[in-house]
């Protein structure tokens, strides 16, 4: 059965440039001690804005902070040497590393090329506007600072499907290159959501496919990462990601756990993606995130019995990565949809202490976001990560039977000493829930490991007890081993 896995997204949007890999190195021991097993790191290669690039404006996949390009040797997160040291230290403490990968577009080309294009309607990319014309496009990537080291591949316009800037006219638009078509297997938003930003990579081009697989194999070899977080999969030919992973896994003979970011609140779109890719990768449970946002904004009028309705976790927990917030949903970002602070502990209990899904804790929740004066919540989240690692095992009994106050128990298993717990939460006023934790706990005292309640509960002879919770709060009840030691 093994230990419950928990990953942390180890970055937020507004980190100070230059020191992050060292921070990961220095915090690895504590992360493992807190109960984390996996770390999702930000994009490790050079972005078009050099050390100020969060990593999604991809310039050179082969420059991990090693070459002077875009005005700097370092990436936003440090040098290649520092990256290696951080990964080594994380591995030493048993943490897996999942690397953020953006294979949808490139930005910051080294020179321009003249290309024949047709402009398309930005709101419906299937609609062409006007006839053919010539534009000057930033599509030629030669990476002069790298001097062909690791790869001699040069990118030209024909390795892309389109771009959003005409240098000749100093004009933005969405320009589709002559002889190219948008990927057929992509999200249907805006008619066809293949095009996202920058120079849109043609993932059907055989040379591109070969180069990106070669890069993937090189990157794993070079860094020793254990898996990937794929950015913007709704904009990429679905079959490409499936085939890329198949090829890379085959050659590396490794599982390479992978999660994709498919940003869509409609579960049907996520289900379609998982089905099309034959479950080759997990997806972030975006609909669950929006349920958390809505519950946090509803002043107690959200029906907590329905918190998992319409989610990936409810229907396909095996392919679901659960999260509360991330770098895109944090204040000021593209998908801003921040879960209110009071509800965060409830949301984290829902992803950390139940059977379904692989939970991901956000750096900005754990360590805070100074840029927006958001305080760290590590003191509130860490006890739940710990409880997940040690106690959240065994049969799950759900008590989703009240619009405000819900709960569940885990009966524990033989493999994890003293495992088993009871969780009760409410988005309304103080309440309680009578729940069954198992007869093996008869006579055992339970305490609330979150520290929200100071009382203790004795489990009755039949394995039941009434577990209280404060208003707008959560309590996580576990066997009080502190008392046993004193017996």
PEURWO-V950488 format. One record per pair of residues at least 12 apart in sequence whose ideal C-beta (glycine too) atoms are under 6 Angstrom apart, sorted by the first residue. I is the first residue (numbers start at 1). GAP is how many residues later the second one is. Records with the same first field share a line. If there is no record, write none. Layout:
# PEURWO-V950488
I=GAP / GAP
This chain:
# PEURWO-V950488
1=414
4=384 / 385 / 388
5=32 / 353
6=30 / 31 / 353 / 379 / 382
7=31 / 33 / 353
8=28 / 31 / 353
9=31 / 317 / 351 / 353 / 354
10=14 / 29 / 31 / 353
11=31 / 352
12=315 / 318 / 351 / 352 / 357
13=314 / 317 / 320
14=357
17=34 / 59
18=56
20=57
21=56 / 57 / 61 / 62 / 65
22=60
24=62
25=60 / 61 / 64
28=61 / 62 / 65
29=64
32=61 / 62 / 63
34=348 / 351
35=350 / 351 / 354
38=58 / 60
39=51 / 56 / 58
40=58 / 189
41=58
42=13 / 58
43=12 / 57 / 59
44=20 / 39
45=16 / 18 / 19
46=13 / 14 / 17 / 23 / 24 / 29
47=12
48=59 / 60
50=20 / 21 / 22
51=21 / 23 / 25
53=23
56=46
57=50
58=44 / 48
59=49
60=83
61=154
62=88 / 89
63=83
64=16 / 19
65=13 / 14 / 15
66=14
67=78 / 79
68=77
69=76
87=136 / 137
96=130
97=128 / 129
98=129 / 131
99=126 / 129
100=129
101=127 / 129
102=129
103=109
104=92 / 128 / 131 / 132
105=92 / 93 / 95 / 96
106=92 / 93
107=91
109=29 / 30 / 31 / 32
110=31 / 32
111=29
112=24 / 26 / 55
113=24 / 26 / 27 / 44
114=20 / 22
115=20 / 22 / 42 / 62
116=16 / 18 / 62
117=18 / 58 / 60
118=14 / 58
119=54 / 56
120=54 / 56
122=52
123=67
124=67
125=65 / 66 / 67 / 70
126=65 / 66
135=31 / 33 / 40
136=31 / 32
137=26
139=18 / 21 / 60
141=14
142=12
153=58
159=43 / 46 / 49
160=39 / 40 / 42
161=19 / 39 / 41
162=13 / 14 / 15 / 33 / 38
163=12 / 36
174=21
182=12
183=54
185=52 / 53 / 54
187=47
193=42
194=41
196=36 / 39
203=33 / 34 / 37
213=34
216=32
217=34
220=32
227=29 / 30 / 31
228=30
229=30
230=30
231=30
233=27 / 29
234=28
238=38 / 39
242=35 / 38
245=13 / 35
258=23
259=23 / 62
260=21 / 23
261=23
262=21
263=23
265=21 / 22 / 25
267=20 / 43
270=13 / 42
274=45
279=40
282=37 / 39
284=37 / 39
285=26 / 27 / 28 / 35 / 37
287=23 / 24
288=23 / 25 / 34
291=16
292=32 / 47 / 55
293=44 / 46
296=43 / 44 / 47
300=127 / 128
302=125
303=100
304=100 / 102 / 123
305=95
313=43 / 44
317=39 / 40
320=37
321=37 / 39
322=29 / 35 / 37
323=37
324=15 / 23
325=14 / 37
326=36
330=34
331=41
342=130
345=35 / 129
346=79 / 128
348=33 / 36
349=35 / 74 / 125
352=32 / 36
353=35 / 39 / 70
355=41
365=12
366=12 / 15
383=66 / 67
387=62 / 89
391=28 / 30 / 87
392=18
393=19 / 20 / 23 / 26
394=16 / 17 / 18 / 19 / 26
395=16
396=12 / 14
397=12 / 39
399=34 / 36
404=22 / 23 / 24
405=21 / 26
407=16 / 17 / 26 / 28
408=15
409=13 / 26 / 28
411=27
418=61 / 63
420=17
421=57
422=13 / 15 / 45 / 55
423=53
424=43 / 45 / 51
425=49
426=43
429=42
430=40 / 41
431=38
432=34 / 36
433=34
434=32
436=27 / 28
438=25
439=24
441=18
442=17 / 19
444=15 / 35
445=13 / 35 / 38
446=31 / 33
447=33
448=27 / 29
449=27 / 29
450=26
452=18 / 21 / 23
453=22
